[in-house]
């Protein structure tokens, strides 16, 4: 699943002092004058030292920035991070709001890099509370900004398993389960490279939270939205060659219900999203990105179309074959599970048809051409014309006939 680009804009904040507010009490305001700028610089310097101490595993230096009442909670996270292979940790203060004479709330972007995987930091919006004593600031609390995801290490003790081509970080999971996931990810990388020999990292980062709700927290959403979804992939669209590594996030509930074949299928499918990230853009329809991921996942599997597309087969046999290619909205999580399955199956069969009639190289060229288009409008139409020498109408009719032929 493609994520949004990381980052945030700094909002402009205006304050209005009125009699009503005065009667209500002192109200905090984000300042813009010299005093506010000085506070911001002081807090930035404090957080820079705080981050350096964390990376150096300097507990005394890390503790120096903490208010004593907050230190136990912060040190718990600090100790959990010892298991995470970090080579980057930083804060960028984006705003400071005074909430009391000796207290402020700071907004910041927290960036972290995983060693051997992230070329640039993954960032997330954070809120930090600080208090001033004797001319020095101390952190009294830190949390994700509203709507921002939590980090895995905020959910519990982290276990890290380093595979040959993967890094798996888990909370609330046995090491044996994480090793199984790492082995599946290791197998997925060459399977994907065999069908998509483009330049990509050929490594995978997998996060395994302890529950469905915890998965939702990592995505900044309700866990119910992902019920029944075994895994999703997040990353930057149009991130460029120096983009952070995608994260494959496993739903431990749904993934745990699968057999060996299903688990491998899921990890291979998600690895395709990692491999194709640079060529998957807002121009790429979901039927193509998800269908291509399923096509590679099933490419070397001994499965018939009827076995791989049971919901669509049922619809065809009931006299209700699809009349159009799946639309983006058909892939929305949290809705009709059967409709979602049919959308995935329809996208897979479209890619299967292209590979069968135009060859695997033709399918890969079509995928690249769609993603390279400057916008969604015309992307598929132009690629169909330029790469496959067909039209949207002819392609849709061919696909409908192919679905009936394979599943009828």
Rosetta blueprint (number, residue, H / E / L):
1 X L
2 X L
3 X L
4 X L
5 X L
6 X L
7 X L
8 X L
9 X L
10 X L
11 X L
12 X L
13 X L
14 X L
15 X L
16 X L
17 X L
18 X L
19 X H
20 X H
21 X H
22 X H
23 X H
24 X H
25 X L
26 X L
27 X L
28 X L
29 X E
30 X E
31 X L
32 X L
33 X L
34 X H
35 X H
36 X H
37 X H
38 X H
39 X H
40 X H
41 X H
42 X H
43 X H
44 X H
45 X H
46 X H
47 X H
48 X H
49 X H
50 X H
51 X H
52 X H
53 X H
54 X H
55 X H
56 X L
57 X L
58 X L
59 X H
60 X H
61 X H
62 X H
63 X H
64 X L
65 X L
66 X E
67 X L
68 X H
69 X H
70 X H
71 X H
72 X H
73 X H
74 X H
75 X H
76 X H
77 X H
78 X H
79 X H
80 X H
81 X H
82 X H
83 X H
84 X L
85 X L
86 X E
87 X E
88 X E
89 X E
90 X E
91 X E
92 X E
93 X E
94 X E
95 X E
96 X E
97 X E
98 X E
99 X E
100 X E
101 X L
102 X L
103 X E
104 X E
105 X E
106 X E
107 X E
108 X E
109 X E
110 X E
111 X E
112 X E
113 X E
114 X E
115 X L
116 X L
117 X L
118 X L
119 X L
120 X L
121 X L
122 X E
123 X E
124 X E
125 X E
126 X E
127 X E
128 X E
129 X E
130 X E
131 X E
132 X E
133 X E
134 X L
135 X L
136 X E
137 X E
138 X E
139 X E
140 X E
141 X E
142 X E
143 X E
144 X E
145 X L
146 X L
147 X L
148 X L
149 X L
150 X L
151 X L
152 X H
153 X H
154 X H
155 X L
156 X L
157 X L
158 X E
159 X E
160 X E
161 X E
162 X E
163 X L
164 X L
165 X L
166 X E
167 X E
168 X E
169 X E
170 X E
171 X E
172 X L
173 X L
174 X L
175 X H
176 X H
177 X H
178 X H
179 X H
180 X H
181 X H
182 X H
183 X H
184 X H
185 X H
186 X H
187 X H
188 X H
189 X H
190 X H
191 X H
192 X H
193 X H
194 X H
195 X H
196 X L
197 X L
198 X L
199 X L
200 X L
201 X L
202 X L
203 X L
204 X E
205 X E
206 X E
207 X E
208 X E
209 X L
210 X L
211 X L
212 X H
213 X H
214 X H
215 X H
216 X H
217 X H
218 X H
219 X H
220 X L
221 X L
222 X L
223 X H
224 X H
225 X H
226 X H
227 X L
228 X L
229 X L
230 X L
231 X E
232 X E
233 X E
234 X E
235 X L
236 X L
237 X L
238 X L
239 X L
240 X L
241 X L
242 X L
243 X L
244 X L
245 X L
246 X L
247 X E
248 X E
249 X E
250 X E
251 X L
252 X H
253 X H
254 X H
255 X H
256 X H
257 X L
258 X L
259 X L
260 X H
261 X H
262 X H
263 X H
264 X H
265 X H
266 X H
267 X H
268 X H
269 X H
270 X H
271 X H
272 X H
273 X H
274 X H
275 X H
276 X L
277 X H
278 X H
279 X H
280 X L
281 X L
282 X L
283 X L
284 X L
285 X L
286 X H
287 X H
288 X H
289 X H
290 X H
291 X H
292 X H
293 X H
294 X H
295 X H
296 X H
297 X H
298 X H
299 X L
300 X L
301 X L
302 X L
303 X L
304 X L
305 X H
306 X H
307 X H
308 X H
309 X L
310 X H
311 X H
312 X H
313 X H
314 X H
315 X H
316 X H
317 X H
318 X L
319 X L
320 X L
321 X L
322 X L
323 X L
324 X L
325 X L
326 X L
327 X L
328 X H
329 X H
330 X H
331 X H
332 X L
333 X L
334 X L
335 X L
336 X L
337 X H
338 X H
339 X H
340 X H
341 X H
342 X H
343 X H
344 X H
345 X H
346 X H
347 X H
348 X H
349 X H
350 X H
351 X H
352 X H
353 X H
354 X H
355 X H
356 X H
357 X H
358 X H
359 X H
360 X H
361 X H
362 X H
363 X H
364 X H
365 X H
366 X H
367 X H
368 X H
369 X H
370 X H
371 X H
372 X H
373 X L
374 X L
375 X L
376 X L
377 X L
378 X L
379 X H
380 X H
381 X H
382 X H
383 X H
384 X H
385 X H
386 X H
387 X H
388 X H
389 X L
390 X L
391 X L
392 X H
393 X H
394 X H
395 X H
396 X H
397 X H
398 X H
399 X H
400 X H
401 X H
402 X H
403 X H
404 X H
405 X H
406 X H
407 X H
408 X L
